[in-house]
Amino acid sequence: MIKNITGNIDFCEHLRGKNATFMLALSNTNTAKIEGITQAGIPGLIHLTPTLDSEFLCTGEVRSLDNIAETPKGVPTPALITRAIHLLHPYNNIGLLNLGLEVTPQLQYFTTYNFDINPSGSIDTGASIDAQTIFQKALEFGQNYETSNEYIILGESVPSGTTTATATALALGYDCKNMFSSSFKNVPNSIRETTINKALENINKEDDIFTILNQVSDNMLIFTAGFILGLNNKIPLVLAGGTQMACSLLIVNKILEEMGGEFETSNLSLTTTKWVANDTNSDIKAILEMLSFPINSYYVDFDFALSTHPALKLYDEGEAKEGVGAGGALFYGVLNGLNKQQITTKVEEFLP
């Protein structure tokens, strides 16, 4: 069920049956408040999506709202997949990274790492991020991070994250205009392109990488790049996500190009869902092939073909594709013996 995008299968096979820490990076960007730009949550309450996702992942409940986040078309959050895997074959540990939330999750006992980071501004008017400070905090976190588990899965929940990722990659000089995915089946290109074009107008040719990131990026992208470099290959790391996680790798790539230095990637991979890998409106393989370092990347050949639930069938129709580490969770589940029927049945149990 695990298929290659780039690299080879050896990395994932050596993780078969091993235990993992699941980390979830959470942040808000005001870009998500632009009307019609995202459907990653409840209209008017999009900022709550990462909060609700983390609450549901950890406890099976949402506590900051009455109902679980779903799109206007009724697509439930991919947190259902990530939670289902946890119930079937638990992650050894769940850690939450608060990278700038408007509403803190109502959770006890679960480790939440707070970095004193504010939600980022909207990229069309300037995101107003202190990118160098966030990067430095992430670098130090990665350098100092220790775990008794055998690898880390890092997912994210950032509404409008694919828009900020697209703007970031373009601002850094990558030729990738139509390569990034979206929570929509029919991408609102006019809104998205207008937002990105306004963001790029804030960039000057003489700007260095962190000045660029200050204006057009989001906290998660910058933090993940710093964490990757801080961890420095000492622990196997699975980036659980699609084109947003790929963008963090582009940031790493650009930093290495500008600052020099060797970067070993034998313990680094990216894993996403079939819905991202087969998305005709994006091209994650092409993004990853822009990197100057090798990367093992995968997708899990999972869909909801075995389900008759109308909300889940929307995934197979292209509405919502990734998030809350769903691809990495499926990767972990398959490597620990779970099959499509088990996962589908467990996800269906969450729905009316």
QUIUR-V351893 format. One record per residue. N is the residue number from 1. RES is the residue in one small letter. OMEGA is omega in whole degrees, -180 to 180 (NA if undefined). D_FIRST is the distance of its C-alpha to the first C-alpha in whole Angstrom. Layout:
N_RES_OMEGA_D_FIRST / N_RES_OMEGA_D_FIRST
//
This chain:
1_m_179_0 / 2_i_-175_4 / 3_k_177_6 / 4_n_163_10 / 5_i_173_13 / 6_t_179_16 / 7_g_-179_16 / 8_n_-173_14 / 9_i_-171_11 / 10_d_-177_14 / 11_f_-177_15 / 12_c_-180_12 / 13_e_-180_12 / 14_h_174_16 / 15_l_-177_15 / 16_r_177_13 / 17_g_-178_15 / 18_k_-178_17 / 19_n_-173_19 / 20_a_165_19 / 21_t_175_22 / 22_f_176_21 / 23_m_178_23 / 24_l_178_24 / 25_a_-172_26 / 26_l_173_28 / 27_s_176_31 / 28_n_169_33 / 29_t_179_34 / 30_n_173_37 / 31_t_-179_35 / 32_a_-179_34 / 33_k_175_37 / 34_i_-173_38 / 35_e_175_38 / 36_g_-174_35 / 37_i_-179_33 / 38_t_172_30 / 39_q_-178_29 / 40_a_178_27 / 41_g_-174_29 / 42_i_-180_32 / 43_p_-178_35 / 44_g_-179_38 / 45_l_-178_36 / 46_i_-178_33 / 47_h_-180_34 / 48_l_-173_33 / 49_t_-180_29 / 50_p_178_28 / 51_t_-179_31 / 52_l_179_29 / 53_d_-178_26 / 54_s_178_27 / 55_e_-179_29 / 56_f_178_26 / 57_l_-174_23 / 58_c_-169_26 / 59_t_-173_28 / 60_g_179_26 / 61_e_166_29 / 62_v_-172_31 / 63_r_-178_34 / 64_s_178_35 / 65_l_-178_35 / 66_d_-173_35 / 67_n_179_32 / 68_i_-178_29 / 69_a_173_28 / 70_e_-179_27 / 71_t_177_28 / 72_p_179_31 / 73_k_176_29 / 74_g_178_27 / 75_v_-180_24 / 76_p_-179_23 / 77_t_174_22 / 78_p_173_19 / 79_a_177_20 / 80_l_179_19 / 81_i_-177_16 / 82_t_177_17 / 83_r_-180_19 / 84_a_178_17 / 85_i_-179_15 / 86_h_179_18 / 87_l_-177_20 / 88_l_177_17 / 89_h_-168_17 / 90_p_167_20 / 91_y_-179_20 / 92_n_-177_23 / 93_n_173_24 / 94_i_176_24 / 95_g_-179_27 / 96_l_178_28 / 97_l_178_29 / 98_n_-177_32 / 99_l_179_33 / 100_g_180_35 / 101_l_174_35 / 102_e_-180_37 / 103_v_-179_37 / 104_t_178_36 / 105_p_178_33 / 106_q_-175_35 / 107_l_171_34 / 108_q_175_35 / 109_y_-180_34 / 110_f_-177_31 / 111_t_174_31 / 112_t_178_32 / 113_y_180_33 / 114_n_-174_36 / 115_f_179_37 / 116_d_180_40 / 117_i_179_38 / 118_n_172_39 / 119_p_-178_37 / 120_s_179_37 / 121_g_179_39 / 122_s_-173_38 / 123_i_-179_38 / 124_d_177_40 / 125_t_-178_43 / 126_g_-172_42 / 127_a_176_39 / 128_s_179_42 / 129_i_169_39 / 130_d_-170_41 / 131_a_-177_38 / 132_q_178_39 / 133_t_179_40 / 134_i_179_36 / 135_f_-179_35 / 136_q_177_37 / 137_k_180_36 / 138_a_179_33 / 139_l_-180_34 / 140_e_177_36 / 141_f_179_33 / 142_g_-180_31 / 143_q_-175_33 / 144_n_-174_34 / 145_y_177_31 / 146_e_176_30 / 147_t_175_28 / 148_s_179_28 / 149_n_-170_24 / 150_e_173_22 / 151_y_-178_20 / 152_i_168_20 / 153_i_-179_18 / 154_l_176_20 / 155_g_-179_20 / 156_e_170_23 / 157_s_-177_25 / 158_v_177_27 / 159_p_-175_28 / 160_s_-177_29 / 161_g_179_27 / 162_t_176_26 / 163_t_179_29 / 164_t_177_31 / 165_a_178_28 / 166_t_180_29 / 167_a_-180_33 / 168_t_-178_32 / 169_a_179_30 / 170_l_-179_33 / 171_a_179_36 / 172_l_173_35 / 173_g_179_35 / 174_y_180_31 / 175_d_-169_31 / 176_c_-169_28 / 177_k_-175_30 / 178_n_-174_28 / 179_m_-174_24 / 180_f_-176_24 / 181_s_-177_22 / 182_s_175_24 / 183_s_-179_23 / 184_f_166_25 / 185_k_176_24 / 186_n_-172_27 / 187_v_178_28 / 188_p_-170_32 / 189_n_-177_32 / 190_s_178_36 / 191_i_-177_36 / 192_r_-178_33 / 193_e_177_35 / 194_t_180_39 / 195_t_-179_37 / 196_i_180_36 / 197_n_177_39 / 198_k_179_41 / 199_a_-177_39 / 200_l_177_39 / 201_e_180_43 / 202_n_-176_44 / 203_i_175_42 / 204_n_-176_45 / 205_k_-176_45 / 206_e_-178_46 / 207_d_174_44 / 208_d_-172_42 / 209_i_-177_38 / 210_f_174_39 / 211_t_176_42 / 212_i_-178_39 / 213_l_177_36 / 214_n_-169_39 / 215_q_-165_40 / 216_v_-170_36 / 217_s_171_33 / 218_d_-172_32 / 219_n_-177_32 / 220_m_-178_29 / 221_l_-178_28 / 222_i_-179_31 / 223_f_-179_30 / 224_t_177_27 / 225_a_179_28 / 226_g_179_31 / 227_f_179_29 / 228_i_-178_27 / 229_l_178_30 / 230_g_178_31 / 231_l_171_29 / 232_n_170_29 / 233_n_-175_26 / 234_k_179_27 / 235_i_175_24 / 236_p_-178_21 / 237_l_175_20 / 238_v_174_17 / 239_l_-173_18 / 240_a_-178_16 / 241_g_-177_17 / 242_g_-172_17 / 243_t_174_21 / 244_q_177_23 / 245_m_176_21 / 246_a_178_21 / 247_c_176_25 / 248_s_176_26 / 249_l_175_25 / 250_l_176_27 / 251_i_176_30 / 252_v_-178_29 / 253_n_-179_29 / 254_k_177_33 / 255_i_179_34 / 256_l_178_34 / 257_e_-176_35 / 258_e_-173_38 / 259_m_179_39 / 260_g_179_37 / 261_g_179_36 / 262_e_180_33 / 263_f_-179_30 / 264_e_-174_27 / 265_t_-177_24 / 266_s_179_22 / 267_n_-176_21 / 268_l_175_20 / 269_s_173_17 / 270_l_178_16 / 271_t_-178_12 / 272_t_-179_12 / 273_t_173_11 / 274_k_-177_10 / 275_w_175_14 / 276_v_-176_15 / 277_a_-178_13 / 278_n_-178_14 / 279_d_-178_18 / 280_t_180_21 / 281_n_178_23 / 282_s_-177_22 / 283_d_-176_20 / 284_i_179_19 / 285_k_180_18 / 286_a_177_22 / 287_i_-177_23 / 288_l_179_21 / 289_e_174_23 / 290_m_-178_26 / 291_l_178_26 / 292_s_176_28 / 293_f_180_26 / 294_p_178_22 / 295_i_171_19 / 296_n_-180_16 / 297_s_-171_14 / 298_y_163_10 / 299_y_180_8 / 300_v_-176_6 / 301_d_180_5 / 302_f_172_7 / 303_d_-179_11 / 304_f_179_14 / 305_a_-179_14 / 306_l_-178_15 / 307_s_173_18 / 308_t_-177_21 / 309_h_-175_22 / 310_p_-180_24 / 311_a_-179_23 / 312_l_178_19 / 313_k_179_19 / 314_l_175_21 / 315_y_-178_18 / 316_d_177_16 / 317_e_175_20 / 318_g_177_20 / 319_e_-175_22 / 320_a_-172_20 / 321_k_-172_17 / 322_e_178_17 / 323_g_179_19 / 324_v_176_20 / 325_g_-174_17 / 326_a_-180_14 / 327_g_178_12 / 328_g_177_13 / 329_a_177_13 / 330_l_176_10 / 331_f_179_9 / 332_y_-179_11 / 333_g_-180_11 / 334_v_179_7 / 335_l_176_9 / 336_n_167_12 / 337_g_-180_11 / 338_l_178_10 / 339_n_-174_9 / 340_k_-178_9 / 341_q_179_13 / 342_q_-177_14 / 343_i_-179_13 / 344_t_-179_14 / 345_t_-179_17 / 346_k_178_18 / 347_v_-179_18 / 348_e_-179_20 / 349_e_-180_23 / 350_f_-171_24 / 351_l_178_25 / 352_p_NA_28
//
